[in-house]
Amino acid sequence: MAKTATFGALHVGTSFGVTYALTGNVAVAGASTTALNATRSVVASGTGSLSVDGDLQLDSATVTASKAANASLTAAGNLTINANGAASAGATPGLGANLSLTGARVAQNGNVVLPSGTLNLKATSADADALSFGVGSLTTVAGSKVAL
């Protein structure tokens, strides 16, 4: 069952990290823009999705996911990821996460970091420049050395 909130605009801001425990599906309806602002990290945790019927803006030091998370963040409008600090200022991401970030247009201007797992960035618009990576942005699923 989806949880739905209706707003003109929704802005969530914190002076620390934000962990979104996604269990099930959360939908934001009626907001032209949904903005998640964290001075540290936006961390997807658990299994589920956040979908907005307008634009979604993520402003944080790092966007990442916790161990074995299976999460999606989807905007019917544009998805914009902006860095507001150094990637090292964020939380330590977990191994084996599956993170999907989707929007009509996706502008990755921030730091999206997974040490392992799957990262999907998807622009649904047919425009040639619908998926863009800003100067200085960091997008990595570099792998991790793990002692067994």
Beta strands, then each sheet from edge to edge (+ up, - down):
strand 1: 2-6
strand 2: 10-14
strand 3: 18-29
strand 4: 33-38
strand 5: 41-52
strand 6: 55-60
strand 7: 62-65
strand 8: 70-75
strand 9: 79-83
strand 10: 97-103
strand 11: 106-109
strand 12: 111-113
strand 13: 117-123
strand 14: 131-133
strand 15: 138-140
sheet 1: 1+ 3+ 5+ 7+
sheet 2: 1+ 3+ 5+ 8+ 10+ 13+
sheet 3: 2+ 4+ 6+ 9+ 11+ 14+
sheet 4: 12+ 15+
end
